[in-house]
Amino acid sequence: MKRRPFLRLSSLAGAGLGFSFQRSQAAEDPSAMLYAKFVPRDKGLSADWLASLTTRGHQLDAGIQYRKTDCDLDLIGMTVGGIACGTVYLSGDGRLWVWDVFNQHHEGVVPNKEARSPVGLETIQGRQPRERDGANFLLPPRAANHQNGVHARFSLTHKGTDHPLDASAWETVSFTGRWPVGTVDYASSKTPLKVRLDAFSPFIPLDLKASSLPLTVLEYTIGNPTAEAAEITLNAYLNNPAGQFSKREALRFTEAIAEKSTTGLFHGLRITDSSAPAPDDGSMAIAALVPAGAKADPADNSVRVSATIPAGGKTTLRFAIAWHFPNLSPKLALGIVRRHYAKRFPDARAVLAHFASCQDDLCQSTRKWVATWNDSTLPQWLLDRTILTTNTLQTETCVILENDRFWAWEGIGCCPGTCGHVWEYSQGHARLFPEIERNLREVTDYGIAQNPDGSIRFRGSNSKTTAIDAQTSYILRTLRDHQLSDDPGYLKRVWPATRKALQYLIDFDAADKRGGLDGLLDGMQHNTLDAEWYGKVHVLCSMYLASLRAGEELALAMGDEKFAATVSDIYQKGAKNIATLFNGEFYVQIEDPDHAKAIGVGEGCYIDQVMGQFWANQVGLGRIYQADHQKSALRALWKYNFVPEYSSFRQGFKEGRHYATAGDSGLLMCTWPKGGLKPDFKKHWQYAYFNEFMTGFEYQAAAHMVAERDDDLVQDGLAVTRAIHDRYSAGRGRNPYNEIECSDHYARAGASYAVFLAVCGFGFDQAKGRLTFDPVIQKDHFRAPFTTSKAWGTYDQKDGKATLTITHGTLTLNQLDLALFKGRQPKALLNGKDAEIRNLELRQGDVLTLS
């Protein structure tokens, strides 16, 4: 089921493509002519595809749902393990795979040495693609080949016939992914029974403790549509994989678990020596969580549940698999450390016991979140794509240490140290679990990583380097922390370090030999494209301006009016001076002639050129500099950087990693449509980055486009986002749940959540008790989920009225800014009774009606 209906392919035939190009003096530049040839001005988007961007239920509203006949369900890998507990995948036909829970360090969700570059193309420096170069994009792993020593199987026995619960035994198998819950339906002419599997790990936004269990839940619902009762047995099998990498199979043991409502198996190792603990020391357990009818047999690693299903009825049988391998690899360079769950549980049996004691609450809350997220008028594709990238938390990219410190790679096994200028893009994790970000500020960024001069090592304990883009983001992220924190002491604790971090940037600005303290940064600036850029760099100046505004807000919140005034003066200068970087259509880098051979973007049209405004949008700072210039820059990105057919573009630009192939669309990192691509840029290996699609950058630009609210920019931003969704389609042979950039499950992709926020026009500031909704689409009837610092629920507006329903937690409101009421305060009814929106406390189940 190939989801590329939007291209008018006849207009894109051939390498020459025949695109229109308005010639100018700059077009005589060879680089400009080359981009004119391979980046079409007419993007060839069909009216139907464009309509599907905003229409729920449209025939092209491609939510994540696949059938056995549509695609290879083996390719689907939905994360179903707890946060920071390793990587466990659910395949499209219901099998569990990957099982990267044994602390065996490697790049990629699985190691991949078989992928090869497409014929005629190169990756960086001519090498064959590694996992960080897109190996698992070019040759995605499959469930059948990657069990990692774990053999977990389920089958249904009915009338003496055993039916394995995978695609091999059922004629009809379908997968529906509403992350964090994956659903697989089975049907076959060989049995009248129907089976549905729901698989997940407990996932409850704002409750990190409940969402970080090393455990996967599998709920099988068996339906009996016949006129007679059906006797069935559900069979589960799990081997003992402990010690497989340290070659200590001889020390394995298996015991039966027979406790109230829990029948299962406990697999472990009998450790008798005193040698250093191995990464695969630990245990696994499987159990049926039913009151009766279950039997466990350690001899054949099985757990069986027998049940009678009445005529026309159904029954649900719940299983859980837990693991406990806490000894982290020394390759993380963190010393001898263990995972967070070692502090809570001695072994996998204890994990199961804990889950059994509160299973209904955990499962119901998880389902309630899934129902809340998907109860929306927004198209399903948008809901699926903007939330699922937060699944990075459920992979080996992320670790929580036994001392509660959050630590992460950029992507699985690649580039350590919770990289500041990668994680700064991600928004989903910070909205769903804001305590993660507060932990990063207090423990890492303002603790382990801050130097005496205020600079912050952008990889924490894993580096000694300061990156300017990361440095600016720490101030912005602190403001977001403050807005999402109910701890009145948080800002007081971090403000001195935040002030020092901002002062470092101000001092950097003042040291500029070409302008002094002018509100624009200049000099050697390390940044997320792994190089030192020199001069006045649009994206870094933009981020600096946003950080100045954020610093001003924080200073005022702390009563530091003098510093706030100083910062405001510098910001005002920069907000004016940044216009000197605008070329009439988009922003450019003013290079430093003393570093003429350094890489940068110069006169190029760069994807992040106005990123400071993106960040200002995340924290409600309003417009930070010229609106017309910013909008022009975003329109230039669409015009010059959006490529509707990637393989045609790569005919002219051979270098780059492989995060897209033939038929894919996306937003390029940088182009030089007006010329100015310097030969010296191409001498640097980082030049290849500019020819790539990288989803986190694309989402950043897309979210900003949507937030501008102009019809054309909203459509362009949604089109960029949808292009990514189509790119990561199982119908195109990809895993929808693994967005790749410098390894799998890359943290930057979490910027997708910003697109959702922009569509909703949502803002929240707990410090002020203010909540905002100003939908960009579907204004006549709009319904969407929201999260705050302690609550989540649903906002609905229709026929001039609005409702706010609290599904989980509590919310204290002092101010509602709803565009529906055009600046006036609406009449409020709380559960049908008059209410005043001032220190108004809403609790779970409350409905606030506004008119």
C-alpha positions in Angstrom: 0.0 0.0 0.0 2.2 2.8 -1.3 1.2 6.1 0.1 2.5 8.5 -2.6 -0.8 9.6 -4.2 0.0 13.2 -4.1 2.7 13.4 -6.8 1.8 14.2 -10.3 4.4 11.8 -11.5 4.2 12.7 -15.1 5.5 16.2 -14.3 8.5 14.7 -12.5 9.8 12.3 -15.1 13.4 12.3 -15.9 16.5 13.8 -14.4 16.1 17.2 -16.2 12.5 17.6 -14.9 12.0 20.8 -16.8 11.1 23.0 -13.8 10.4 26.6 -14.2 13.1 29.0 -12.9 13.1 32.7 -12.8 16.5 33.7 -14.0 18.5 36.4 -12.2 22.0 37.5 -12.1 22.6 35.0 -9.2 21.1 32.2 -11.3 24.3 32.3 -13.4 26.1 30.8 -10.4 26.6 27.1 -11.2 25.3 26.0 -7.8 22.1 28.1 -8.3 21.5 26.5 -11.7 22.0 23.0 -10.2 19.4 23.6 -7.4 17.0 25.1 -10.0 17.4 21.9 -11.9 16.7 19.5 -9.1 14.4 21.3 -6.7 11.1 22.0 -8.4 9.1 25.2 -7.7 5.9 23.3 -8.5 5.8 20.6 -5.8 3.1 18.5 -7.7 0.8 18.0 -4.7 -2.6 16.6 -5.4 -5.8 18.2 -4.1 -6.9 15.0 -2.4 -3.6 14.7 -0.5 -3.7 18.3 0.5 -7.3 17.9 1.8 -6.2 14.9 3.9 -3.8 17.1 5.8 -6.6 18.6 7.8 -9.6 16.2 7.4 -10.2 13.4 9.8 -11.6 10.3 8.1 -10.5 11.4 4.6 -9.7 8.4 2.4 -6.0 9.5 2.5 -6.0 10.1 6.3 -3.3 7.5 6.7 -3.3 6.6 10.4 -1.0 3.7 11.4 -3.1 0.7 10.4 -2.0 -2.2 8.2 -3.2 -5.6 7.1 -1.3 -8.7 6.3 -2.2 -8.1 2.7 -0.9 -4.5 2.7 2.6 -4.9 3.7 5.2 -7.1 5.5 4.0 -6.9 9.2 7.4 -8.2 10.2 8.8 -4.7 9.6 6.6 -3.0 12.2 8.4 -2.4 15.5 6.3 -0.5 18.0 8.0 0.1 21.4 6.2 -1.7 24.2 8.7 -1.5 27.1 8.9 0.9 30.0 10.7 4.2 29.8 14.5 3.8 30.1 14.2 0.0 30.4 15.7 -1.0 27.1 14.1 -1.7 23.7 11.3 -4.2 23.1 9.3 -4.2 19.9 5.8 -5.5 19.0 5.6 -6.7 15.4 2.6 -6.1 13.2 1.5 -9.7 13.7 1.8 -9.7 17.5 5.3 -11.0 18.2 7.8 -9.5 20.6 11.2 -8.8 19.2 14.5 -6.9 19.4 14.7 -7.5 23.2 17.6 -5.1 23.7 17.4 -5.3 27.5 20.7 -7.0 28.3 23.0 -3.9 28.2 25.0 -5.1 25.2 26.2 -1.8 23.7 25.9 -1.3 19.9 24.7 1.3 17.5 21.3 1.0 16.0 18.2 -0.7 17.3 19.9 -3.8 16.0 23.4 -4.0 14.5 23.3 -3.8 10.7 26.4 -4.6 8.6 24.5 -5.7 5.5 23.0 -2.4 4.2 24.6 -0.9 1.1 24.3 2.5 -0.4 22.0 2.8 -3.5 23.9 2.5 -6.7 25.7 5.7 -7.7 25.3 7.4 -4.4 27.7 8.0 -1.6 27.4 8.3 2.2 29.8 10.5 4.1 33.4 10.0 3.2 32.4 7.2 0.7 31.9 4.5 3.3 29.2 2.0 3.3 26.3 3.0 5.5 26.6 2.3 9.2 23.7 2.4 11.6 24.2 6.1 12.1 24.2 6.6 8.3 20.8 5.0 7.9 21.6 1.3 7.6 18.3 0.4 9.3 16.4 2.8 7.0 17.9 1.2 3.8 17.5 -2.4 5.1 15.0 -2.4 8.0 15.3 -5.2 10.5 12.5 -7.8 10.7 10.9 -9.6 13.6 11.9 -13.1 12.3 15.6 -12.3 12.5 16.0 -10.3 15.7 14.9 -12.1 18.8 18.2 -11.5 20.7 18.1 -14.9 22.4 14.6 -14.4 23.7 11.8 -16.7 22.5 8.4 -15.5 23.6 5.5 -17.2 21.8 1.8 -17.4 22.3 -0.8 -19.7 20.7 -4.5 -20.5 21.0 -5.7 -24.1 21.3 -9.3 -24.8 20.3 -10.9 -28.2 19.5 -7.5 -29.9 19.6 -5.9 -27.5 17.1 -3.1 -25.1 18.0 -3.1 -21.7 16.3 0.1 -19.7 16.8 -0.6 -16.1 17.3 1.3 -14.7 14.4 0.8 -14.2 10.7 1.6 -17.8 9.8 -1.6 -19.3 11.2 -4.3 -16.7 10.5 -5.6 -15.6 7.1 -6.5 -12.1 8.3 -4.1 -10.2 10.5 -4.3 -6.5 11.0 -2.3 -4.1 13.1 -3.5 -0.8 14.5 -0.9 1.4 16.2 -2.1 3.9 18.7 1.1 4.3 20.6 1.7 3.4 23.4 -0.8 0.6 22.7 -0.5 -1.7 19.7 -3.5 -3.8 18.6 -3.4 -6.9 16.5 -6.6 -8.7 15.3 -6.6 -12.3 14.1 -9.3 -14.2 12.1 -9.2 -17.4 10.1 -11.5 -19.8 8.3 -9.8 -22.6 10.4 -11.6 -21.4 13.6 -14.7 -19.4 14.3 -13.0 -17.6 17.1 -11.6 -14.1 16.8 -8.6 -12.9 18.7 -7.5 -9.4 19.6 -4.2 -8.6 21.2 -3.5 -5.3 23.0 0.2 -4.9 23.9 1.8 -2.1 25.8 3.9 -1.1 28.8 2.1 1.1 31.4 2.3 4.6 30.1 0.7 7.4 32.1 1.8 11.0 31.2 3.1 13.0 34.2 3.7 9.8 36.1 7.2 8.8 35.3 7.5 6.2 38.0 4.4 4.3 36.8 5.6 4.6 33.2 9.2 3.2 33.7 8.5 -0.4 34.6 10.6 -3.1 32.9 7.5 -4.9 31.8 5.3 -5.6 28.8 1.6 -6.3 29.1 -0.2 -8.6 26.6 -4.0 -8.7 26.8 -5.7 -11.3 24.6 -9.4 -11.0 24.0 -11.0 -14.1 22.5 -14.4 -13.7 21.0 -16.8 -16.6 20.4 -19.5 -15.7 17.8 -20.9 -19.2 17.7 -24.1 -20.6 19.3 -22.2 -22.9 21.6 -19.6 -22.4 24.4 -16.0 -22.7 23.4 -13.3 -24.4 25.5 -10.0 -22.8 24.8 -6.4 -22.8 26.1 -4.1 -19.8 25.7 -0.5 -21.0 25.7 2.5 -18.8 26.5 6.2 -19.8 26.2 9.3 -17.9 27.4 12.8 -19.3 27.6 15.5 -18.3 30.0 17.9 -15.9 28.2 20.0 -14.7 31.2 23.7 -15.0 31.0 23.7 -15.7 27.2 26.3 -13.1 26.4 28.6 -13.8 29.4 28.4 -17.6 28.5 26.9 -18.7 31.8 24.1 -20.8 30.6 25.0 -23.5 33.1 24.0 -21.2 36.0 20.4 -20.7 34.8 17.4 -21.8 36.8 13.7 -21.7 36.3 11.0 -21.7 39.1 7.3 -21.7 39.0 5.4 -18.6 40.3 2.1 -19.5 42.1 0.7 -16.6 43.9 -2.8 -15.0 44.2 -3.9 -14.1 40.6 -0.4 -14.7 39.3 0.8 -17.9 37.8 4.0 -18.1 35.9 7.7 -18.7 35.5 10.8 -17.0 37.0 14.1 -17.3 35.1 17.4 -16.3 36.6 21.0 -17.2 37.3 22.6 -18.7 40.4 25.6 -16.5 40.8 28.2 -18.1 43.0 31.4 -16.2 42.3 32.3 -12.7 43.4 33.5 -11.4 40.1 32.3 -8.1 38.7 28.6 -8.2 37.7 28.0 -8.9 34.0 25.6 -6.7 32.0 23.4 -9.8 31.3 23.2 -10.8 35.0 19.6 -10.7 35.9 16.2 -12.3 35.5 13.0 -12.5 33.4 9.5 -13.6 34.4 6.3 -14.3 32.6 2.9 -14.7 34.2 -0.8 -15.1 33.6 -2.6 -12.6 35.7 -5.9 -14.4 36.1 -7.7 -15.7 39.2 -8.0 -19.3 38.1 -7.4 -21.7 35.3 -3.7 -21.2 34.9 -0.8 -23.7 35.1 3.0 -23.1 34.8 5.4 -25.8 33.7 9.1 -25.0 34.3 10.0 -28.2 32.3 8.9 -26.7 29.0 8.9 -23.0 29.9 5.2 -22.7 29.5 2.2 -21.0 31.1 -1.2 -22.1 30.1 -4.7 -20.7 30.8 -7.8 -22.6 30.1 -11.2 -20.9 29.9 -14.7 -21.4 28.7 -16.1 -18.7 26.5 -19.9 -18.6 26.4 -21.8 -18.6 23.2 -21.7 -15.1 21.7 -19.4 -14.0 24.4 -15.7 -13.2 24.9 -13.0 -13.3 27.5 -9.9 -11.3 28.1 -6.7 -13.0 29.4 -3.9 -10.8 30.6 -0.2 -11.8 30.6 2.9 -9.8 31.5 6.6 -10.3 30.8 9.1 -8.6 33.1 12.8 -8.3 33.0 15.5 -7.1 35.4 19.0 -6.7 34.0 20.3 -3.6 35.8 24.0 -3.6 35.2 24.8 -1.0 32.6 27.6 -1.3 30.1 30.9 0.4 31.1 30.9 1.7 27.5 28.6 4.5 28.7 31.6 6.0 30.5 29.6 6.5 33.6 31.5 4.2 35.9 29.9 1.1 37.5 26.2 2.1 37.5 22.9 0.4 37.5 19.5 1.1 36.0 16.8 2.9 38.0 14.7 -0.1 38.5 17.4 -1.8 40.6 16.5 0.6 43.4 12.8 -0.4 43.3 13.0 -4.1 42.6 15.4 -6.9 43.5 14.4 -9.0 40.4 11.9 -9.6 37.7 9.6 -11.6 40.1 9.3 -8.5 42.2 8.5 -6.4 39.1 5.6 -8.8 38.3 4.4 -8.7 41.9 4.3 -4.9 41.9 2.4 -4.9 38.6 -0.1 -7.5 39.9 -0.8 -5.4 42.9 -1.9 -2.3 40.9 -2.5 -3.8 37.4 -6.0 -2.5 36.9 -5.1 1.1 37.7 -2.0 1.0 35.5 -3.8 -0.6 32.5 -6.9 1.5 32.8 -4.9 4.7 33.1 -2.9 3.8 30.0 -6.0 3.0 28.0 -7.6 6.3 29.3 -4.6 8.2 27.9 -4.8 6.5 24.5 -8.6 7.2 24.4 -8.0 10.8 25.4 -5.2 11.4 22.8 -7.2 9.9 20.0 -10.6 11.5 20.9 -10.0 14.4 18.5 -11.2 16.1 15.4 -7.7 16.2 14.1 -6.7 13.7 11.4 -5.4 10.4 12.6 -2.2 10.6 10.7 -1.3 13.8 12.6 -2.2 12.4 16.0 -0.1 9.3 15.3 3.0 11.0 13.9 3.2 13.8 16.4 3.0 11.6 19.5 4.9 8.5 18.5 8.4 10.1 18.4 8.3 10.3 22.2 8.8 6.6 22.1 12.5 7.3 22.1 12.1 7.3 25.9 11.1 3.6 25.6 14.3 2.6 23.8 17.9 2.0 24.6 18.5 5.7 23.6 17.5 6.6 27.2 18.7 5.5 30.6 17.7 6.5 34.1 20.4 5.7 36.6 19.9 4.2 40.1 20.5 7.7 41.5 17.6 9.0 39.3 19.8 10.8 36.8 18.4 10.9 33.3 21.1 10.2 30.7 20.8 9.5 27.0 22.4 9.0 23.6 21.4 11.0 20.6 20.2 7.8 18.9 20.6 4.2 20.1 24.3 3.7 21.0 25.5 6.8 19.1 26.9 10.0 20.5 26.6 10.0 24.3 25.8 12.5 27.0 22.2 13.8 26.5 23.5 16.1 23.8 22.1 19.6 24.5 21.8 20.7 20.9 19.9 17.5 19.9 17.6 17.2 22.9 16.7 20.9 22.6 14.5 20.2 19.6 12.4 17.5 21.3 9.2 18.8 22.9 7.1 15.6 23.5 9.1 14.2 26.4 9.1 17.6 28.1 5.4 18.0 27.9 4.5 14.4 28.9 7.1 13.9 31.6 8.4 17.4 32.6 10.4 16.0 35.5 12.9 14.5 33.0 13.9 18.0 31.9 14.0 19.4 35.4 16.3 16.5 36.3 18.6 17.4 33.3 18.8 21.0 34.5 19.5 20.3 38.2 21.7 17.2 37.9 23.5 17.6 34.6 23.4 20.9 32.8 23.6 23.2 35.9 25.4 20.6 38.0 27.9 18.2 36.4 28.3 20.2 33.2 28.6 23.9 34.1 32.0 25.6 34.1 32.9 28.5 36.4 32.4 31.0 33.6 28.8 29.9 33.1 29.4 27.8 29.9 27.9 24.4 29.9 29.5 21.3 28.4 26.9 20.2 26.0 27.4 16.4 26.5 27.5 16.7 30.3 30.1 14.3 31.8 30.8 12.9 28.3 32.6 16.0 26.8 34.5 19.2 27.5 33.1 21.3 24.7 30.6 24.1 24.8 28.1 24.5 21.9 26.5 27.9 21.4 23.1 26.5 20.2 22.9 24.2 23.2 23.9 27.1 25.5 21.1 29.2 24.3 18.6 26.4 24.7 19.4 25.8 28.3 17.9 29.2 29.2 14.8 28.5 27.1 14.4 25.0 28.5 14.6 26.5 32.0 11.7 28.8 31.2 9.7 25.8 29.9 10.6 23.9 33.1 9.3 26.8 35.2 6.1 26.9 33.2 5.6 23.2 33.7 6.6 22.9 37.4 4.5 22.9 40.5 7.5 23.1 42.7 7.8 26.8 43.9 11.4 26.1 44.8 12.6 24.9 41.4 13.3 28.3 39.8 15.0 29.5 43.0 17.3 26.6 42.9 18.3 26.9 39.2 18.2 30.7 38.7 21.8 31.4 39.8 23.1 28.8 37.3 20.7 30.0 34.6 21.8 33.6 35.1 25.5 32.5 34.7 24.6 30.6 31.6 23.0 33.7 30.0 25.8 35.9 31.2 28.3 33.7 29.4 26.3 34.4 26.1 26.3 38.1 26.8 30.0 38.1 27.4 30.5 36.1 24.2 28.4 38.8 22.4 30.5 41.6 24.0 33.7 40.0 22.8 32.7 40.3 19.2 35.5 42.2 17.4 33.1 43.2 14.6 30.2 44.7 16.5 30.7 44.5 20.2 27.6 44.1 22.4 25.1 44.3 19.6 22.6 41.5 20.4 24.2 39.3 17.7 26.7 36.5 18.3 29.9 36.4 16.3 33.1 34.3 16.6 33.8 30.6 16.7 30.5 28.8 17.4 30.2 25.0 17.7 26.8 23.8 16.7 24.6 20.8 16.0 26.1 20.1 12.6 29.3 19.1 14.2 31.5 21.9 13.2 32.7 25.4 14.3 30.9 28.1 12.3 32.3 31.6 12.2 30.7 35.0 11.9 27.1 36.1 12.5 25.1 32.9 12.1 21.3 33.4 11.6 20.2 30.4 13.6 22.5 31.1 16.5 21.7 34.8 16.6 18.0 33.9 16.5 18.4 31.4 19.4 20.4 34.0 21.3 17.5 36.6 21.0 15.0 34.0 22.2 17.2 33.1 25.1 17.6 36.8 26.0 13.8 37.1 26.1 13.5 34.0 28.2 16.2 35.2 30.5 14.3 38.5 30.9 11.1 36.6 31.9 12.9 34.4 34.4 14.7 37.4 35.9 11.4 39.2 36.4 9.9 36.1 38.0 12.9 36.1 40.4 12.6 39.8 41.2 15.9 40.6 39.5 14.7 43.7 37.7 18.2 45.1 37.1 19.4 42.1 35.2 16.1 41.9 33.4 16.5 45.5 32.2 20.1 44.8 31.1 19.0 41.7 29.1 16.1 43.6 27.6 18.4 46.3 26.3 20.6 43.8 24.6 17.6 42.0 23.1 16.2 45.2 21.7 19.5 45.8 19.9 19.6 42.3 18.5 16.0 42.3 17.4 16.8 45.3 15.2 20.3 44.3 14.1 19.3 40.8 12.9 17.7 42.5 9.9 21.3 42.9 8.5 21.3 39.1 8.0 18.2 39.2 5.8 18.8 39.2 2.0 15.4 40.3 1.0 13.9 36.8 0.9 15.6 34.7 3.6 18.3 35.0 6.3 22.0 34.3 5.6 25.2 33.9 7.5 27.6 36.8 7.5 30.8 34.9 7.4 34.1 35.9 9.1 36.7 36.6 6.4 39.4 35.5 8.8 38.0 32.0 8.6 37.2 31.9 4.9 37.9 28.2 4.6 35.6 27.1 7.5 32.4 25.4 6.8 29.1 27.2 7.2 26.1 28.0 5.1 26.9 31.5 3.9 24.3 32.6 1.4 22.4 29.3 1.6 18.8 28.9 2.6 19.1 26.9 5.9 16.4 25.0 7.5 16.9 26.4 11.0 17.5 30.0 10.1 14.7 31.4 12.3 14.7 28.7 15.0 14.7 31.2 17.8 11.1 32.1 16.9 10.2 28.3 17.0 11.5 28.3 20.6 9.7 31.5 21.5 6.5 29.8 20.3 7.1 26.9 22.7 7.2 29.1 25.7 4.8 31.9 24.8 7.3 34.7 24.3 5.4 36.2 21.3 7.1 37.6 18.2 10.8 38.2 18.9 11.7 40.0 15.6 10.4 41.0 12.2 7.3 39.0 11.3 7.5 39.8 7.5 11.1 38.7 7.3 10.4 35.5 9.3 7.4 34.5 7.1 9.4 35.2 4.0 12.2 33.0 5.2 9.7 30.1 5.9 8.2 30.5 2.4 11.7 30.4 1.0 12.3 27.1 2.8 9.2 25.6 1.1 10.1 27.1 -2.3 13.8 26.2 -2.3 14.2 23.2 0.1 11.1 21.1 -0.2 11.9 18.2 -2.6 8.9 16.0 -3.7 11.1 13.2 -5.1 14.4 12.6 -3.3 16.1 10.2 -5.7 15.9 12.8 -8.5 17.5 15.4 -6.2 20.3 12.9 -5.4 21.1 12.5 -9.0 22.7 16.0 -8.8 23.9 15.8 -5.2 25.6 12.5 -4.6 26.9 12.9 -1.0 24.8 12.3 2.1 23.5 9.7 4.5 20.5 7.7 3.6 17.4 8.8 5.5 15.3 8.8 2.3 15.2 6.9 -1.0 13.3 7.0 -4.2 9.8 8.3 -3.9 10.3 10.1 -0.6 9.6 13.7 0.0 11.0 16.2 2.5 12.7 19.4 3.5 16.4 19.6 2.7 18.8 21.0 5.3 20.3 23.7 3.1 20.2 24.8 -0.5 21.9 27.7 -2.4 19.2 28.9 -4.8 20.8 32.3 -5.3 24.3 30.9 -5.6 27.2 31.2 -3.1 27.9 27.5 -2.5 31.6 27.8 -1.8 34.0 25.1 -2.9 35.6 25.3 0.5 32.3 24.1 2.1 32.5 20.9 0.0 35.9 20.1 1.4 34.4 19.4 4.8 32.8 16.1 5.5 29.9 17.9 7.2 28.9 19.3 3.8 27.0 16.1 3.1 24.5 17.0 5.9 23.0 19.7 3.7 21.8 17.1 1.2 19.8 15.1 3.7 16.3 14.9 5.2 16.5 14.9 9.0 13.1 14.7 10.7 13.8 16.8 13.8 14.9 19.8 11.8 12.0 19.3 9.4 9.5 19.3 12.3 11.1 22.4 13.8 10.5 24.3 10.5 7.0 22.7 10.0 5.9 23.7 13.5 6.9 27.3 13.0 5.1 27.4 9.6 1.9 26.2 11.2 2.3 28.6 14.1 2.4 31.6 11.7 -1.3 30.8 10.9 -1.2 32.1 7.3 -3.1 29.6 5.2 -0.2 28.8 2.8 2.3 28.4 5.7 -0.1 26.2 7.6 -0.5 23.9 4.6 3.2 23.9 3.9 4.0 23.0 7.5 1.5 20.1 7.6 2.7 18.9 4.2 6.3 18.7 5.5 5.0 16.8 8.5 2.9 14.4 6.4 5.8 13.8 4.0 7.7 12.4 7.0 4.7 10.3 8.0 4.6 8.9 4.4 8.3 8.4 4.4 8.1 6.2 7.5 5.2 4.0 6.3 5.2 0.2 6.5 3.6 0.4 3.1 6.9 1.8 1.8 8.9 -0.9 3.6 9.8 1.1 6.7 9.2 0.8 10.5 6.7 3.7 11.2 8.0 3.9 14.8 11.7 4.4 14.2 12.8 7.8 12.9 16.5 7.7 12.1 19.2 10.4 12.2 22.6 9.4 13.3 21.2 6.1 14.6 17.8 4.8 15.4 15.1 6.4 17.6 16.8 9.7 17.3 16.0 12.2 20.1 15.6 15.2 17.8 12.6 13.7 16.2 10.7 14.5 19.3 10.1 17.9 17.8 7.1 16.4 16.1 5.1 17.2 19.2 5.6 20.9 18.5 3.5 20.5 15.3 0.6 19.3 17.4 1.0 22.2 19.8 1.1 24.7 16.9 -2.1 23.2 15.3 -3.9 23.5 18.7 -2.5 27.0 19.4 -1.9 25.6 22.9 0.0 27.3 25.7 0.3 26.6 29.4 2.1 28.5 32.2 1.6 26.9 35.6 3.4 29.8 37.2 0.7 32.1 36.1 -2.2 29.6 36.0 -2.8 30.4 32.4 -4.0 28.1 29.7 -4.4 29.0 26.0 -6.2 27.5 23.0 -6.2 29.1 19.6 -6.7 26.3 17.0 -5.2 26.9 13.6 -7.6 24.5 11.7 -11.2 23.2 12.3 -12.2 26.3 14.2 -15.9 25.6 13.8 -15.5 22.3 15.7 -12.2 21.5 17.3 -11.4 18.9 19.8 -8.0 17.8 21.0 -6.1 16.5 24.0 -3.9 18.6 26.3 -1.4 18.2 29.1 -0.4 20.6 31.8 2.0 20.2 34.7 -0.4 17.9 36.8 -3.3 17.1 34.5 -4.4 15.9 31.1 -7.7 16.0 29.4 -9.7 17.2 26.4 -10.6 20.7 25.0 -13.6 21.0 22.8 -15.1 24.1 21.0 -18.3 24.1 19.0 -21.2 26.4 18.3 -19.6 29.2 20.2 -19.1 27.2 23.4 -16.1 25.4 24.8 -15.6 22.6 27.4 -12.5 21.6 29.3 -12.6 18.0 30.7 -10.1 16.8 33.2 -9.4 13.1 32.6 -6.4 12.8 34.9 -4.9 14.8 37.7 -5.6 18.3 38.9 -5.4 21.8 37.3 -5.5 25.2 38.9 -6.6 28.0 36.6 -6.3 31.8 37.0 -6.6 32.7 33.4 -8.1 31.2 30.2 -7.1 32.7 26.9 -9.5 31.1 24.4 -9.5 32.7 20.9 -13.1 31.5 20.5 -14.2 34.3 22.8 -12.0 37.0 21.2 -10.4 38.3 24.3 -13.4 38.4 26.6 -13.7 36.2 29.7 -16.5 33.7 29.1 -19.1 32.7 31.5 -18.0 29.5 33.3 -19.9 26.6 34.7 -18.1 23.9 36.7 -20.0 20.7 36.6 -23.1 22.8 35.9 -22.6 25.3 38.6 -21.4 28.9 38.2 -17.7 29.3 38.7 -15.1 32.0 38.6 -11.8 31.5 36.7 -9.6 32.7 39.5 -7.7 30.1 41.6 -10.1 27.6 40.2 -9.1 24.1 41.0 -10.3 21.4 38.6 -10.1 17.7 39.5 -10.3 14.4 37.7 -13.7 14.1 36.2 -14.6 17.8 36.3 -16.1 19.5 33.2 -15.7 23.2 32.8 -18.2 24.7 30.3 -17.6 28.1 28.8 -19.9 30.3 26.8 
